[in-house]
């Protein structure tokens, strides 16, 4: 059961665009906003919990694990003490 209300202000152009998009997918404006917000929230949270590396970045990361930089190790220890 939905019990929370959210209000937002839009320009006329934004409202027109959003209404058109909602109509195009057969949703109410409220449903359209809820789905869009939920999708964006999931993307943001996934971005915060996952790291995607290309091949070159992955190789540099693995090399760094094999031969850690002493200065980086010291800085990481300092950070872990602060946490």
Biopython code that builds the backbone (N, CA, C, O; Angstrom):
import numpy as np
from Bio.PDB.StructureBuilder import StructureBuilder

atoms = [
    (1, "UNK", "N", (0.846, -1.183, 0.000)),
    (1, "UNK", "CA", (0.000, 0.000, 0.000)),
    (1, "UNK", "C", (0.888, 1.241, 0.000)),
    (1, "UNK", "O", (1.757, 1.397, 0.857)),
    (2, "UNK", "N", (0.666, 2.085, -0.932)),
    (2, "UNK", "CA", (1.442, 3.326, -1.013)),
    (2, "UNK", "C", (0.891, 4.322, -0.014)),
    (2, "UNK", "O", (-0.302, 4.623, -0.005)),
    (3, "UNK", "N", (1.783, 4.832, 0.833)),
    (3, "UNK", "CA", (1.328, 5.772, 1.855)),
    (3, "UNK", "C", (2.157, 7.056, 1.892)),
    (3, "UNK", "O", (1.837, 7.979, 2.642)),
    (4, "UNK", "N", (3.199, 7.119, 1.104)),
    (4, "UNK", "CA", (4.067, 8.293, 1.095)),
    (4, "UNK", "C", (3.774, 9.146, -0.127)),
    (4, "UNK", "O", (3.481, 8.632, -1.206)),
    (5, "UNK", "N", (3.858, 10.446, 0.056)),
    (5, "UNK", "CA", (3.579, 11.371, -1.035)),
    (5, "UNK", "C", (4.838, 12.176, -1.329)),
    (5, "UNK", "O", (5.572, 12.555, -0.417)),
    (6, "UNK", "N", (5.077, 12.430, -2.598)),
    (6, "UNK", "CA", (6.219, 13.230, -3.027)),
    (6, "UNK", "C", (5.711, 14.304, -3.971)),
    (6, "UNK", "O", (4.973, 14.018, -4.913)),
    (7, "UNK", "N", (6.104, 15.524, -3.716)),
    (7, "UNK", "CA", (5.719, 16.613, -4.602)),
    (7, "UNK", "C", (6.964, 17.165, -5.263)),
    (7, "UNK", "O", (8.014, 17.254, -4.628)),
    (8, "UNK", "N", (6.865, 17.538, -6.528)),
    (8, "UNK", "CA", (7.979, 18.168, -7.207)),
    (8, "UNK", "C", (7.453, 19.198, -8.181)),
    (8, "UNK", "O", (6.325, 19.110, -8.666)),
    (9, "UNK", "N", (8.283, 20.159, -8.450)),
    (9, "UNK", "CA", (7.909, 21.234, -9.373)),
    (9, "UNK", "C", (8.597, 20.999, -10.706)),
    (9, "UNK", "O", (9.777, 20.653, -10.769)),
    (10, "UNK", "N", (7.832, 21.194, -11.765)),
    (10, "UNK", "CA", (8.330, 21.005, -13.119)),
    (10, "UNK", "C", (8.052, 22.258, -13.942)),
    (10, "UNK", "O", (7.126, 23.018, -13.661)),
    (11, "UNK", "N", (8.871, 22.447, -14.952)),
    (11, "UNK", "CA", (8.539, 23.475, -15.931)),
    (11, "UNK", "C", (7.430, 22.914, -16.814)),
    (11, "UNK", "O", (7.168, 21.712, -16.807)),
    (12, "UNK", "N", (6.795, 23.776, -17.557)),
    (12, "UNK", "CA", (5.750, 23.325, -18.475)),
    (12, "UNK", "C", (6.330, 22.354, -19.502)),
    (12, "UNK", "O", (5.696, 21.359, -19.855)),
    (13, "UNK", "N", (7.539, 22.650, -19.978)),
    (13, "UNK", "CA", (8.173, 21.773, -20.970)),
    (13, "UNK", "C", (8.489, 20.406, -20.379)),
    (13, "UNK", "O", (8.300, 19.385, -21.041)),
    (14, "UNK", "N", (8.967, 20.377, -19.141)),
    (14, "UNK", "CA", (9.261, 19.092, -18.491)),
    (14, "UNK", "C", (7.982, 18.278, -18.313)),
    (14, "UNK", "O", (7.960, 17.074, -18.567)),
    (15, "UNK", "N", (6.929, 18.944, -17.878)),
    (15, "UNK", "CA", (5.653, 18.254, -17.657)),
    (15, "UNK", "C", (5.114, 17.686, -18.966)),
    (15, "UNK", "O", (4.626, 16.557, -19.007)),
    (16, "UNK", "N", (5.204, 18.464, -20.016)),
    (16, "UNK", "CA", (4.736, 18.012, -21.331)),
    (16, "UNK", "C", (5.538, 16.802, -21.806)),
    (16, "UNK", "O", (4.970, 15.825, -22.294)),
    (17, "UNK", "N", (6.850, 16.873, -21.661)),
    (17, "UNK", "CA", (7.715, 15.766, -22.060)),
    (17, "UNK", "C", (7.409, 14.510, -21.252)),
    (17, "UNK", "O", (7.275, 13.424, -21.815)),
    (18, "UNK", "N", (7.298, 14.656, -19.934)),
    (18, "UNK", "CA", (7.026, 13.514, -19.067)),
    (18, "UNK", "C", (5.655, 12.906, -19.344)),
    (18, "UNK", "O", (5.507, 11.684, -19.358)),
    (19, "UNK", "N", (4.660, 13.751, -19.562)),
    (19, "UNK", "CA", (3.321, 13.245, -19.912)),
    (19, "UNK", "C", (3.358, 12.459, -21.211)),
    (19, "UNK", "O", (2.751, 11.393, -21.316)),
    (20, "UNK", "N", (4.070, 12.985, -22.200)),
    (20, "UNK", "CA", (4.162, 12.295, -23.489)),
    (20, "UNK", "C", (4.848, 10.942, -23.331)),
    (20, "UNK", "O", (4.405, 9.948, -23.905)),
    (21, "UNK", "N", (5.924, 10.905, -22.559)),
    (21, "UNK", "CA", (6.648, 9.648, -22.352)),
    (21, "UNK", "C", (5.780, 8.641, -21.595)),
    (21, "UNK", "O", (5.745, 7.461, -21.944)),
    (22, "UNK", "N", (5.081, 9.111, -20.559)),
    (22, "UNK", "CA", (4.210, 8.216, -19.795)),
    (22, "UNK", "C", (3.114, 7.648, -20.693)),
    (22, "UNK", "O", (2.815, 6.455, -20.638)),
    (23, "UNK", "N", (2.526, 8.494, -21.507)),
    (23, "UNK", "CA", (1.481, 8.031, -22.438)),
    (23, "UNK", "C", (2.041, 7.024, -23.429)),
    (23, "UNK", "O", (1.382, 6.039, -23.763)),
    (24, "UNK", "N", (3.251, 7.270, -23.894)),
    (24, "UNK", "CA", (3.863, 6.383, -24.885)),
    (24, "UNK", "C", (4.036, 4.960, -24.369)),
    (24, "UNK", "O", (3.965, 4.003, -25.139)),
    (25, "UNK", "N", (4.263, 4.822, -23.063)),
    (25, "UNK", "CA", (4.438, 3.478, -22.497)),
    (25, "UNK", "C", (3.196, 2.998, -21.758)),
    (25, "UNK", "O", (3.218, 1.953, -21.107)),
    (26, "UNK", "N", (2.098, 3.776, -21.862)),
    (26, "UNK", "CA", (0.826, 3.350, -21.262)),
    (26, "UNK", "C", (0.811, 3.406, -19.750)),
    (26, "UNK", "O", (0.167, 2.573, -19.112)),
    (27, "UNK", "N", (1.502, 4.361, -19.163)),
    (27, "UNK", "CA", (1.545, 4.500, -17.708)),
    (27, "UNK", "C", (0.960, 5.842, -17.291)),
    (27, "UNK", "O", (0.923, 6.797, -18.067)),
    (28, "UNK", "N", (0.509, 5.885, -16.052)),
    (28, "UNK", "CA", (0.151, 7.179, -15.493)),
    (28, "UNK", "C", (1.441, 7.942, -15.229)),
    (28, "UNK", "O", (2.523, 7.356, -15.198)),
    (29, "UNK", "N", (1.321, 9.234, -15.041)),
    (29, "UNK", "CA", (2.506, 10.026, -14.754)),
    (29, "UNK", "C", (3.151, 9.574, -13.443)),
    (29, "UNK", "O", (4.376, 9.512, -13.340)),
    (30, "UNK", "N", (2.334, 9.264, -12.456)),
    (30, "UNK", "CA", (2.870, 8.778, -11.168)),
    (30, "UNK", "C", (3.643, 7.476, -11.346)),
    (30, "UNK", "O", (4.747, 7.332, -10.822)),
    (31, "UNK", "N", (3.065, 6.524, -12.084)),
    (31, "UNK", "CA", (3.758, 5.256, -12.333)),
    (31, "UNK", "C", (5.052, 5.489, -13.101)),
    (31, "UNK", "O", (6.085, 4.891, -12.801)),
    (32, "UNK", "N", (4.978, 6.368, -14.098)),
    (32, "UNK", "CA", (6.161, 6.666, -14.892)),
    (32, "UNK", "C", (7.286, 7.209, -14.015)),
    (32, "UNK", "O", (8.428, 6.762, -14.123)),
    (33, "UNK", "N", (6.969, 8.168, -13.149)),
    (33, "UNK", "CA", (7.985, 8.728, -12.255)),
    (33, "UNK", "C", (8.508, 7.695, -11.269)),
    (33, "UNK", "O", (9.710, 7.641, -11.011)),
    (34, "UNK", "N", (7.614, 6.868, -10.710)),
    (34, "UNK", "CA", (8.060, 5.836, -9.765)),
    (34, "UNK", "C", (9.007, 4.864, -10.427)),
    (34, "UNK", "O", (10.042, 4.524, -9.855)),
    (35, "UNK", "N", (8.673, 4.407, -11.628)),
    (35, "UNK", "CA", (9.549, 3.465, -12.333)),
    (35, "UNK", "C", (10.881, 4.110, -12.701)),
    (35, "UNK", "O", (11.938, 3.498, -12.550)),
    (36, "UNK", "N", (10.822, 5.348, -13.182)),
    (36, "UNK", "CA", (12.061, 6.047, -13.555)),
    (36, "UNK", "C", (12.946, 6.265, -12.330)),
    (36, "UNK", "O", (14.158, 6.055, -12.393)),
    (37, "UNK", "N", (12.347, 6.684, -11.223)),
    (37, "UNK", "CA", (13.125, 6.928, -10.010)),
    (37, "UNK", "C", (13.715, 5.634, -9.463)),
    (37, "UNK", "O", (14.862, 5.607, -9.019)),
    (38, "UNK", "N", (12.930, 4.569, -9.496)),
    (38, "UNK", "CA", (13.418, 3.280, -9.002)),
    (38, "UNK", "C", (14.579, 2.767, -9.856)),
    (38, "UNK", "O", (15.575, 2.271, -9.328)),
    (39, "UNK", "N", (14.442, 2.888, -11.165)),
    (39, "UNK", "CA", (15.512, 2.453, -12.069)),
    (39, "UNK", "C", (16.788, 3.248, -11.808)),
    (39, "UNK", "O", (17.875, 2.677, -11.715)),
    (40, "UNK", "N", (16.651, 4.552, -11.692)),
    (40, "UNK", "CA", (17.819, 5.410, -11.439)),
    (40, "UNK", "C", (18.440, 5.098, -10.088)),
    (40, "UNK", "O", (19.665, 5.056, -9.976)),
    (41, "UNK", "N", (17.637, 4.881, -9.067)),
    (41, "UNK", "CA", (18.151, 4.552, -7.738)),
    (41, "UNK", "C", (18.946, 3.252, -7.767)),
    (41, "UNK", "O", (20.007, 3.157, -7.149)),
    (42, "UNK", "N", (18.440, 2.253, -8.482)),
    (42, "UNK", "CA", (19.155, 0.982, -8.595)),
    (42, "UNK", "C", (20.485, 1.165, -9.317)),
    (42, "UNK", "O", (21.487, 0.561, -8.934)),
    (43, "UNK", "N", (20.500, 1.993, -10.358)),
    (43, "UNK", "CA", (21.745, 2.259, -11.091)),
    (43, "UNK", "C", (22.770, 2.937, -10.194)),
    (43, "UNK", "O", (23.942, 2.562, -10.184)),
    (44, "UNK", "N", (22.323, 3.936, -9.442)),
    (44, "UNK", "CA", (23.231, 4.670, -8.555)),
    (44, "UNK", "C", (23.806, 3.741, -7.497)),
    (44, "UNK", "O", (25.012, 3.753, -7.251)),
    (45, "UNK", "N", (22.961, 2.941, -6.872)),
    (45, "UNK", "CA", (23.434, 2.038, -5.825)),
    (45, "UNK", "C", (24.340, 0.950, -6.384)),
    (45, "UNK", "O", (25.320, 0.576, -5.741)),
    (46, "UNK", "N", (24.031, 0.441, -7.563)),
    (46, "UNK", "CA", (24.905, -0.559, -8.192)),
    (46, "UNK", "C", (26.253, 0.053, -8.504)),
    (46, "UNK", "O", (27.290, -0.589, -8.339)),
    (47, "UNK", "N", (26.238, 1.296, -8.956)),
    (47, "UNK", "CA", (27.487, 1.986, -9.271)),
    (47, "UNK", "C", (28.340, 2.168, -8.024)),
    (47, "UNK", "O", (29.568, 2.193, -8.107)),
    (48, "UNK", "N", (27.695, 2.295, -6.871)),
    (48, "UNK", "CA", (28.416, 2.476, -5.626)),
    (48, "UNK", "C", (28.955, 1.163, -5.062)),
    (48, "UNK", "O", (29.857, 1.176, -4.224)),
    (49, "UNK", "N", (28.417, 0.038, -5.510)),
    (49, "UNK", "CA", (28.822, -1.244, -4.932)),
    (49, "UNK", "C", (29.625, -2.125, -5.881)),
    (49, "UNK", "O", (30.167, -3.148, -5.463)),
    (50, "UNK", "N", (29.707, -1.743, -7.144)),
    (50, "UNK", "CA", (30.443, -2.543, -8.112)),
    (50, "UNK", "C", (31.479, -1.681, -8.819)),
    (50, "UNK", "O", (31.269, -0.492, -9.057)),
    (51, "UNK", "N", (32.581, -2.299, -9.143)),
    (51, "UNK", "CA", (33.626, -1.616, -9.893)),
    (51, "UNK", "C", (33.837, -2.397, -11.184)),
    (51, "UNK", "O", (34.098, -3.600, -11.159)),
    (52, "UNK", "N", (33.722, -1.704, -12.304)),
    (52, "UNK", "CA", (33.936, -2.346, -13.598)),
    (52, "UNK", "C", (35.251, -1.839, -14.175)),
    (52, "UNK", "O", (35.462, -0.633, -14.303)),
    (53, "UNK", "N", (36.116, -2.757, -14.516)),
    (53, "UNK", "CA", (37.425, -2.408, -15.074)),
    (53, "UNK", "C", (37.558, -2.965, -16.478)),
    (53, "UNK", "O", (37.085, -4.062, -16.773)),
    (54, "UNK", "N", (38.206, -2.198, -17.337)),
    (54, "UNK", "CA", (38.531, -2.761, -18.650)),
    (54, "UNK", "C", (39.767, -3.644, -18.470)),
    (54, "UNK", "O", (40.308, -3.722, -17.367)),
    (55, "UNK", "N", (40.211, -4.295, -19.510)),
    (55, "UNK", "CA", (41.311, -5.249, -19.418)),
    (55, "UNK", "C", (42.589, -4.597, -18.892)),
    (55, "UNK", "O", (43.254, -5.148, -18.014)),
    (56, "UNK", "N", (42.932, -3.431, -19.423)),
    (56, "UNK", "CA", (44.141, -2.733, -18.985)),
    (56, "UNK", "C", (44.067, -2.358, -17.515)),
    (56, "UNK", "O", (45.033, -2.546, -16.776)),
    (57, "UNK", "N", (42.933, -1.833, -17.089)),
    (57, "UNK", "CA", (42.758, -1.462, -15.684)),
    (57, "UNK", "C", (42.825, -2.688, -14.779)),
    (57, "UNK", "O", (43.413, -2.638, -13.699)),
    (58, "UNK", "N", (42.223, -3.784, -15.223)),
    (58, "UNK", "CA", (42.248, -5.015, -14.430)),
    (58, "UNK", "C", (43.674, -5.529, -14.270)),
    (58, "UNK", "O", (44.052, -5.977, -13.188)),
    (59, "UNK", "N", (44.461, -5.470, -15.326)),
    (59, "UNK", "CA", (45.852, -5.925, -15.243)),
    (59, "UNK", "C", (46.662, -5.041, -14.289)),
    (59, "UNK", "O", (47.464, -5.546, -13.504)),
    (60, "UNK", "N", (46.451, -3.725, -14.359)),
    (60, "UNK", "CA", (47.166, -2.812, -13.445)),
    (60, "UNK", "C", (46.752, -3.067, -12.001)),
    (60, "UNK", "O", (47.583, -3.003, -11.095)),
    (61, "UNK", "N", (45.473, -3.356, -11.785)),
    (61, "UNK", "CA", (44.983, -3.650, -10.449)),
    (61, "UNK", "C", (45.625, -4.930, -9.915)),
    (61, "UNK", "O", (46.093, -4.970, -8.777)),
    (62, "UNK", "N", (45.644, -5.966, -10.740)),
    (62, "UNK", "CA", (46.249, -7.233, -10.309)),
    (62, "UNK", "C", (47.745, -7.074, -10.062)),
    (62, "UNK", "O", (48.280, -7.657, -9.119)),
    (63, "UNK", "N", (48.427, -6.292, -10.898)),
    (63, "UNK", "CA", (49.854, -6.017, -10.675)),
    (63, "UNK", "C", (50.062, -5.301, -9.353)),
    (63, "UNK", "O", (51.009, -5.597, -8.624)),
    (64, "UNK", "N", (49.183, -4.364, -9.043)),
    (64, "UNK", "CA", (49.302, -3.622, -7.783)),
    (64, "UNK", "C", (49.087, -4.545, -6.584)),
    (64, "UNK", "O", (49.696, -4.349, -5.533)),
    (65, "UNK", "N", (48.233, -5.540, -6.739)),
    (65, "UNK", "CA", (48.033, -6.502, -5.651)),
    (65, "UNK", "C", (49.278, -7.367, -5.462)),
    (65, "UNK", "O", (49.645, -7.702, -4.336)),
    (66, "UNK", "N", (49.920, -7.724, -6.572)),
    (66, "UNK", "CA", (51.124, -8.553, -6.494)),
    (66, "UNK", "C", (52.305, -7.791, -5.902)),
    (66, "UNK", "O", (53.104, -8.363, -5.161)),
    (67, "UNK", "N", (52.420, -6.502, -6.227)),
    (67, "UNK", "CA", (53.525, -5.679, -5.747)),
    (67, "UNK", "C", (52.979, -4.355, -5.226)),
    (67, "UNK", "O", (53.033, -3.343, -5.926)),
    (68, "UNK", "N", (52.449, -4.355, -3.992)),
    (68, "UNK", "CA", (51.849, -3.128, -3.467)),
    (68, "UNK", "C", (52.886, -2.014, -3.260)),
    (68, "UNK", "O", (54.030, -2.256, -2.873)),
    (69, "UNK", "N", (52.440, -0.803, -3.533)),
    (69, "UNK", "CA", (53.272, 0.374, -3.324)),
    (69, "UNK", "C", (53.357, 0.638, -1.821)),
    (69, "UNK", "O", (52.320, 0.790, -1.175)),
    (70, "UNK", "N", (54.580, 0.699, -1.234)),
    (70, "UNK", "CA", (54.708, 0.887, 0.216)),
    (70, "UNK", "C", (53.998, 2.146, 0.733)),
    (70, "UNK", "O", (53.408, 2.117, 1.814)),
    (71, "UNK", "N", (54.047, 3.241, -0.020)),
    (71, "UNK", "CA", (53.373, 4.473, 0.421)),
    (71, "UNK", "C", (51.864, 4.292, 0.463)),
    (71, "UNK", "O", (51.193, 4.803, 1.361)),
    (72, "UNK", "N", (51.339, 3.571, -0.503)),
    (72, "UNK", "CA", (49.901, 3.318, -0.533)),
    (72, "UNK", "C", (49.487, 2.456, 0.651)),
    (72, "UNK", "O", (48.442, 2.695, 1.255)),
    (73, "UNK", "N", (50.290, 1.464, 0.987)),
    (73, "UNK", "CA", (49.996, 0.593, 2.121)),
    (73, "UNK", "C", (49.943, 1.419, 3.407)),
    (73, "UNK", "O", (49.045, 1.224, 4.227)),
    (74, "UNK", "N", (50.887, 2.333, 3.589)),
    (74, "UNK", "CA", (50.904, 3.185, 4.777)),
    (74, "UNK", "C", (49.644, 4.040, 4.825)),
    (74, "UNK", "O", (49.012, 4.156, 5.875)),
    (75, "UNK", "N", (49.271, 4.646, 3.683)),
    (75, "UNK", "CA", (48.076, 5.500, 3.645)),
    (75, "UNK", "C", (46.812, 4.696, 3.916)),
    (75, "UNK", "O", (45.903, 5.183, 4.587)),
    (76, "UNK", "N", (46.744, 3.480, 3.405)),
    (76, "UNK", "CA", (45.568, 2.627, 3.660)),
    (76, "UNK", "C", (45.479, 2.254, 5.131)),
    (76, "UNK", "O", (44.385, 2.215, 5.695)),
    (77, "UNK", "N", (46.614, 1.979, 5.756)),
    (77, "UNK", "CA", (46.602, 1.669, 7.190)),
    (77, "UNK", "C", (46.113, 2.868, 8.003)),
    (77, "UNK", "O", (45.354, 2.713, 8.960)),
    (78, "UNK", "N", (46.556, 4.062, 7.609)),
    (78, "UNK", "CA", (46.106, 5.277, 8.294)),
    (78, "UNK", "C", (44.590, 5.470, 8.144)),
    (78, "UNK", "O", (43.900, 5.837, 9.095)),
    (79, "UNK", "N", (44.099, 5.219, 6.948)),
    (79, "UNK", "CA", (42.671, 5.349, 6.710)),
    (79, "UNK", "C", (41.863, 4.335, 7.532)),
    (79, "UNK", "O", (40.805, 4.660, 8.071)),
    (80, "UNK", "N", (42.376, 3.112, 7.617)),
    (80, "UNK", "CA", (41.641, 2.090, 8.360)),
    (80, "UNK", "C", (41.629, 2.396, 9.863)),
    (80, "UNK", "O", (40.684, 2.027, 10.561)),
    (81, "UNK", "N", (42.658, 3.058, 10.356)),
    (81, "UNK", "CA", (42.668, 3.444, 11.776)),
    (81, "UNK", "C", (41.620, 4.519, 12.063)),
    (81, "UNK", "O", (41.043, 4.548, 13.150)),
    (82, "UNK", "N", (41.371, 5.405, 11.090)),
    (82, "UNK", "CA", (40.411, 6.492, 11.268)),
    (82, "UNK", "C", (38.976, 5.987, 11.243)),
    (82, "UNK", "O", (38.086, 6.599, 11.833)),
    (83, "UNK", "N", (38.756, 4.867, 10.556)),
    (83, "UNK", "CA", (37.375, 4.371, 10.377)),
    (83, "UNK", "C", (36.773, 3.809, 11.629)),
    (83, "UNK", "O", (35.626, 3.362, 11.616)),
]
sb = StructureBuilder()
sb.init_structure("model")
sb.init_model(0)
sb.init_chain("A")
sb.init_seg("    ")
for serial, (resi, resn, name, xyz) in enumerate(atoms, 1):
    if name == "N":
        sb.init_residue(resn, " ", resi, " ")
    sb.init_atom(name, np.array(xyz, "f"), 0.0, 1.0, " ", f" {name:<3s}", serial, name[0])
structure = sb.get_structure()
